[in-house]
Amino acid sequence: MDPSDLALDPDELRRLEECAREPIRTPGMIQAHGTLLAVDADSGEIVVVSEDAADWLDLRVDEVGIPELADAARTGVPLDPIRIPWRGEPADVIVHQNGELNIVEIEPLPTGAEYARVPVVAAIQRLSNADSIEELREIVVTELRRITGFDRVMMYEFQEDEHGIVLAEDRALELESYLGLHFPASDIPAQARALYLSKLGRAITSTEAPARPLLSNRLDTATLDLSGAELRAVSPYHLQYMRNMGQASTFSLSLIEKGRLTGMITCAHGTERRIPVLLRRSLEVLAGQLAVQSAAMREIDRLRHSVEVRERRGALLAPLFASDDITAALFQGRETILDLIPADGVVARIGPSWRVAGEVPPLAPLGGIVDRLDGTPIITDSLARDRPDLAELMPGVAGLLAIPLAENEGALLFFRGEVTRNITWLGDPGSGNRPEGTSPRASFALWQQLVRERSEPWGDVAEEAVELAHDLDHALSRRAESRLAELAMRDALTGLHNRRYLVERLATRGPVGPDGKALLFVDLDDFKSVNDQHGHETGDAVILEVARRLRANSRDRDDVVRLGGDEFVVLMDGVAGTDVHAIAERLVEAVAAPIVVGTAVLQITASCGLVVAEPGTPRVGLLEAADAAMYRAKRAGRNRIAS
Ligand code: BLA
């Protein structure tokens, strides 16, 4: 079964739910290798005992004849375990608080496995020098096996759907490798994961020794919370799991990143094996270091990648702010949209037009799909499973990202073809491999499965595509807006700048710059009669021709403006040392040449007012001054220049 199918499989869902109901924090029993007492913190009375210490029930803790034990039990929480002689052997006493109760656990020292500081410190040192997450994992599993002597050490990570993958392993030579294998979410149900967030290490010392019941005359021992206890008895489901797997004992460590259990490390042994509590504590620190270092490395990678992607996206879209050529920007640059969003093909539908690159399905049905997107993207690496309705319309497509553009009508569609993959499970995860619905897998024999109708998973690319679509949308809208703004500054007939433009330019504060400025006000003489005698169409043709002649006879750098009707202004910058009067004469002459419109030949003249502003004079009033000069020219008999 494919991991993503398994996550939706009704049997697996039921199993997850039922397994999570087992109250593992309150088993009312402990593991058989130790002894537990719960002591009333105020009175020192022993209110709960494990069966092997039944004689002590209801005694005061200082009556049992072990003064160190009594001290620890009354004072609460010493950091280090306390060593006591216990039934003829040395043992560690571990104390933690649980409300009104101090929980005291006595753990006989395992033979031949004293805590040694040096190998742990050496491992921590090696970890701090690692350069990559892979190296961190390798170091941790190798060092853990060296330090603990367990047969097999595995580090695994939980995926988004909670199923797990073994990512690193160190094992005895004769064992087969579990590296890269997948296991279902229900192997470690939700309540266990929650518990492992607060209890960072757990030792399970035997799958055979019967658990020791807890006794009390005061409380129901099935309500005593053993979440923080070292000796808490283990779920029978999980013990069965371990037996099926050939594990007699395990020691597991939590990997926590940003408050989430992202994975675990399990040391497993084929026979019973224990390590002392102080060593377990120090290995919890080692696991914590692995988690912190890999979280930091991941975060650095993520940031680096996101900065890079943002830069590349900016570079891809930059041309769109200057040009409408979407095709050139997205598909023809040094980097194309498919370099940024790795897919087999892409369709960009923007407004009525379609642009296509790479391998894409038939376009005809895509229009309807884009129209129905309704603001919500479609993100899938299994179209056949998630959208069978669409899969039918897109032969050959397994992965689809369809992202609507919010401000512009259209969407970006990215396609990926099928990639068949081989997934290997640590035993068939399905119900066929379990005697009952909630049973652990009976066989852990490697179980291969060919995954079909899936594309390469999109991962972060999905989010990056959404951001790209958003930025594209934005660029297109800004472009449309600036085009509108530009249009507002132009005369519709001639395409010349209009009065609004001129007013804005002259409104710029400050005096005329060192290069000087000149303003030429050009008014056609008696233009009204052209419209009256020849009609407006001819009138427009004349205006267009005059506009062309003014442009053609002014300097490139001059701005020819149509103020409206038959009035034009030529705005000249940088006129110091220029014979402005000569330019004005050239313009008036150019206008006066005959204009042919259809069969009519028209002779139009213009009157021109000229103002030259010396550097340092104010800009305001220039237009009025030129206007006044133009009237003087008209009064003086037209077709001339006044200044
Ligand atoms: C707990 N399951 C666990 C634990 C591990 C696994 C590591 C934590 C306890 C420990 O340290 O051993 C699973 N062990 C694995 C995996 C590997 C391994 C994946 O070696 C190797 C890759 N388990 C089931 C089913 C149920 C279930 C069907 O398979 C439910 C009915 C339950 N697993 C279950 C429970 C616990 C558990 C309840 C908690 C055990 C406890 O802490 O009491």
Boltz pocket constraint, residues with backbone or C-beta under 6 A from the ligand:
constraints:
  - pocket:
      binder: B
      contacts: [[A, 15], [A, 18], [A, 19], [A, 20], [A, 22], [A, 24], [A, 154], [A, 156], [A, 164], [A, 166], [A, 178], [A, 183], [A, 186], [A, 187], [A, 188], [A, 189], [A, 192], [A, 202], [A, 204], [A, 233], [A, 234], [A, 235], [A, 237], [A, 238], [A, 241], [A, 250], [A, 251], [A, 252], [A, 264], [A, 266], [A, 268], [A, 426], [A, 437], [A, 438], [A, 439], [A, 440], [A, 441]]
      max_distance: 6.0
